[in-house]
Amino acid sequence: FKQANIQLQNRIRLACKQKGITRICAAAGFSCSAYERECLHDMEQNLREFQIDMSVLENDGADTDAWMNLAEAGNVLMVCRMGWTTHRMIDDAMSFYLENGVHVTGALAFA
């Protein structure tokens, strides 16, 4: 868990640095498990050390304030769950982000 999380954080940090991103939202269309929340919280804290403000938005489809935060950040890290998130859900989210000027910086999937 720790090594994979560090590798993922480094990739996100590099992508943000290359694109000049200082604020990003990790958006999940579901309620995260305790394990998923711990991983995202750890990532949030570590990225802050590199001046990248990451907020975590769970169950984003039901939270209108979350959409406002996402729009303000302008950058999203899509959070998926293997066996739960469908290709259709990803396509719909990508279309929505594209139509609303939100840049998809990347995606991560929990197994």
C-alpha positions in Angstrom: 0.0 0.0 0.0 2.6 2.5 1.1 4.9 2.1 -1.9 2.1 2.2 -4.5 0.7 5.3 -2.8 4.0 7.1 -2.9 4.5 6.2 -6.6 1.0 7.5 -7.3 1.6 10.7 -5.4 4.8 11.3 -7.3 3.0 10.9 -10.6 0.3 13.4 -9.5 2.9 15.8 -8.2 4.8 15.6 -11.5 1.7 16.1 -13.6 0.6 19.1 -11.5 4.1 20.6 -11.7 4.3 20.3 -15.5 0.8 21.9 -15.9 1.3 24.6 -13.1 -1.6 23.1 -11.1 -1.7 24.1 -7.4 -5.3 23.0 -6.7 -6.9 19.7 -7.6 -10.0 17.8 -6.5 -10.0 14.0 -6.1 -13.6 13.2 -7.1 -15.3 9.9 -6.3 -18.9 9.1 -7.4 -19.2 6.8 -4.4 -18.8 6.9 -0.6 -15.2 5.8 0.2 -14.4 3.0 2.5 -12.1 3.6 5.5 -9.2 2.2 3.5 -9.8 4.5 0.5 -10.3 7.5 2.8 -7.0 6.8 4.5 -5.2 6.6 1.2 -6.7 9.8 -0.1 -6.1 11.6 3.2 -2.5 10.5 3.2 -2.1 11.7 -0.4 -3.8 15.0 0.5 -1.3 15.6 3.3 1.7 14.7 1.3 0.8 16.8 -1.7 0.4 19.8 0.6 4.1 19.6 1.3 4.6 20.3 -2.4 2.2 23.3 -2.4 -0.5 21.3 -4.1 -3.9 21.7 -2.4 -6.0 18.5 -2.9 -9.5 18.3 -1.7 -11.4 15.0 -1.6 -15.0 14.9 -2.8 -16.9 11.7 -2.1 -20.3 10.8 -3.5 -19.8 13.8 -5.8 -23.1 13.4 -7.7 -25.2 14.1 -4.5 -23.2 17.1 -3.3 -23.8 20.4 -5.1 -21.2 22.2 -3.0 -18.7 19.6 -4.2 -19.4 20.6 -7.8 -18.7 24.2 -6.9 -15.4 23.3 -5.3 -14.5 21.2 -8.3 -15.4 24.1 -10.7 -13.3 26.5 -8.7 -10.2 24.2 -8.7 -10.6 23.5 -12.4 -8.7 20.3 -12.2 -9.9 16.8 -11.2 -8.3 13.5 -10.3 -11.0 10.9 -11.0 -11.3 8.3 -8.3 -12.7 4.9 -9.5 -13.4 1.6 -7.8 -12.7 -1.6 -9.7 -15.8 -3.7 -10.0 -18.0 -0.7 -9.2 -17.1 2.2 -11.6 -18.3 1.4 -15.1 -16.9 2.6 -18.4 -20.2 4.4 -19.0 -19.7 6.3 -15.6 -16.2 7.3 -16.7 -17.4 8.5 -20.1 -20.2 10.5 -18.6 -17.9 12.1 -16.1 -15.3 12.9 -18.7 -18.0 14.5 -20.9 -19.3 16.6 -18.0 -15.8 17.8 -17.1 -15.0 18.6 -20.7 -18.2 20.5 -21.2 -17.6 22.6 -18.0 -13.9 23.4 -18.5 -12.6 21.1 -15.8 -9.3 19.6 -16.7 -8.9 15.8 -15.9 -5.4 15.5 -14.6 -5.6 11.8 -14.1 -7.4 8.9 -12.5 -6.8 6.4 -9.8 -8.6 3.1 -9.2 -9.0 1.3 -5.9 -9.2 -2.5 -6.2 
